[in-house]
Amino acid sequence: MVKGQMKIQQMAVMIVAVFFFFILVGLFFLGIVFKDVKGGAGQLQKEQAISSLRVIADMSELNYDSSWSMSLDEDKLRIMSGNFGGAYDLFWPVASVEVFKVYPRFDEVEECPGVGCNYYGIYDNGQGGVKTYSTYVAICEKVRESGSTYDDCEVGKLVVGVKQPLAAGGRG
Amino acid sequence: MKRGQFNFVWLFAIVAGGAILFLAIFGALRFGDTARFQSDTEVAKSIAIITDPLQAGFAEGSFGKISFGQETRINNVCFDDGFGKNDISVATRSGIGKEWNLPGGATSIHNKYIFSSGGSSGFDYYVFSKSFNFPYEVSDMIFFIPDNYCFVNAPYDIVGLDIPNVEVDDCGSGDSVRVCFGSGDDCDVMVYGSCSSGCDSVFDEGVVVKDGVDMKYVGNLMYGAIFSDKGIYDCNVRRLLYRAGKIAEEFVDKTDLMDARNCNTNLKPDLIFWREMVGNASVDDLSSLRTMANVIERKNSREGCGVW
């Protein structure tokens, strides 16, 4: 009787041990799989940021002329970097949108509007340590002088930040 | 005694072994579901990304093809509060039980306007885009079409659409959706043009009748009415009009900046009025808004600097 009970206990312990072994193997496997999921999500967000560069440059709220690709309207940049841009918080598929004037070269970033300014902060969701991607754009405005109108353009850089998966939205 | 002990050991082993086997099978199935959910969620997110280059931009339009390894249903749920969004999720056909597996996680797309049937399915989706100008460019519209279409009596500008699954006039196979412009036989969708002034074609404005439901349109919204459900169409139109109102608001501020540097414009009062009109408008207001949009467009084109 006692020997039989021992055998049952041995078997129970063995079964529990085997059970826990498989659970640990499963958890290890899931750990690898979910690490891959996180990496995949990050990769998709990176691709989203890169493909968004052209979309953002060409959107009507920033674009200089709908027949010109990769050109930004400086008047629109002034407006979107002010209070008006707050209405677009949930709209952006990226973590941040910034525009720099790259010529002439500058040592310090001077936020616009202002004399000799070189930076427009359009959007920032407040997420720290953002990896950024950029593209060159033309920053233009219409100017009228001596009765004639022309396009006055400068070289600029559009910089967007990669949104972290599950990052909270909101203007920083 | 020994016989009873033997029976109990076997009984115990069978019960415990059965429990472990059940848990293993249950775990494997759950894991399979999770992997499928992950894959479908990734596909939905990828759809949001791969449609970026398909936006028309300054081109007349553009198209591409998305192919899936198995029959796939793209669910499109539209929300129209403010800028609104399209929630896109993907489900694959199930081999057992229910016809379709549960869809993966939805990807919210706030900056695109995706027109499709709510739960359209297929192996291949053709995606094309057209811009919505009202009177300035508001955004590109993206159309998802898994079915074959046949356009009967189509006007000249539609003949040049050049999308592989949209045949024009020469409707060979019988399983395509027949879209008739003005008149035609055996039509699944009817398009009635009603544009009488300031138009290139009578179909620049009108009504699309599908499944007995009327959908009013102007310009390229016609494609949205043809290729999508009424719910998604109405929702996306409200989103587009809201955005048109926001852009008008930006243009009102822009007129002040232009005036300040001697690039004067007289459009400010029109834009203020337009902003109020279009911001809260719906599908039913499209026709009356179009007349006003044409007037503002003409005024802008006559200006030296021009607001857009």
Contacts between the chains, C-beta under 8 A, distances in Angstrom:
chain1	res1	chain2	res2	distance
A	1	B	1	7.8
A	4	B	5	4.3
A	4	B	8	7.8
A	7	B	5	7.7
A	7	B	9	6.7
A	8	B	8	7.0
A	8	B	9	6.8
A	8	B	12	6.4
A	11	B	9	6.8
A	11	B	12	6.5
A	11	B	13	6.9
A	11	B	16	7.9
A	12	B	12	7.6
A	12	B	16	7.8
A	15	B	16	4.7
A	15	B	20	7.4
A	18	B	20	7.3
A	19	B	20	6.2
A	22	B	20	7.5
A	22	B	24	7.2
A	26	B	27	6.6
A	30	B	31	8.0
A	33	B	35	7.8
A	37	B	38	5.9
A	40	B	38	8.0
A	40	B	42	6.2
A	41	B	45	7.9
A	44	B	42	6.8
A	44	B	45	4.9
A	44	B	46	6.9
A	44	B	49	6.7
A	47	B	49	5.2
A	48	B	45	7.7
A	48	B	48	7.0
A	48	B	49	5.2
A	48	B	52	8.0
A	51	B	49	5.4
A	51	B	50	8.0
A	51	B	52	3.8
A	51	B	53	6.6
A	52	B	52	6.6
A	54	B	52	7.1
A	54	B	53	7.5
A	54	B	57	7.5
A	55	B	52	5.2
A	55	B	55	6.2
A	55	B	111	7.1
A	58	B	55	7.3
A	58	B	57	5.0
A	58	B	58	7.5
A	59	B	111	7.2
A	59	B	139	7.3
A	60	B	136	6.5
A	60	B	137	5.2
A	60	B	138	6.1
A	60	B	139	6.7
A	60	B	247	5.4
A	60	B	308	8.0
A	61	B	246	7.6
A	61	B	247	6.3
A	61	B	250	6.1
A	63	B	137	7.9
A	65	B	308	7.7
A	66	B	58	5.9
A	66	B	131	7.8
A	66	B	136	7.5
A	66	B	137	4.3
A	66	B	308	7.3
A	67	B	58	4.9
A	68	B	58	7.0
A	69	B	57	5.8
A	69	B	58	5.7
A	73	B	254	7.8
A	75	B	254	4.7
A	75	B	257	4.6
A	75	B	258	6.7
A	76	B	250	6.4
A	76	B	254	6.6
A	78	B	257	6.4
A	79	B	250	5.4
A	79	B	253	4.7
A	79	B	254	6.4
A	79	B	257	7.5
A	80	B	250	7.4
A	84	B	249	7.2
A	84	B	250	6.3
A	84	B	253	6.5
A	87	B	246	6.5
A	88	B	83	7.6
A	88	B	246	8.0
A	90	B	82	7.9
A	90	B	83	6.9
A	90	B	110	5.7
A	91	B	83	5.4
A	91	B	110	5.0
A	91	B	111	5.6
A	92	B	110	7.9
A	92	B	111	7.3
A	93	B	48	7.6
A	93	B	109	7.7
A	93	B	110	7.3
A	93	B	111	6.1
A	141	B	261	7.8
A	142	B	258	7.1
A	142	B	263	5.3
A	142	B	305	4.4
A	142	B	306	7.3
A	143	B	261	6.9
A	143	B	263	6.7
A	144	B	261	7.8
A	144	B	262	5.4
A	144	B	263	4.7
A	144	B	264	8.0
A	144	B	304	6.3
A	144	B	305	6.2
A	149	B	263	7.1
A	149	B	304	4.9
A	149	B	305	5.5
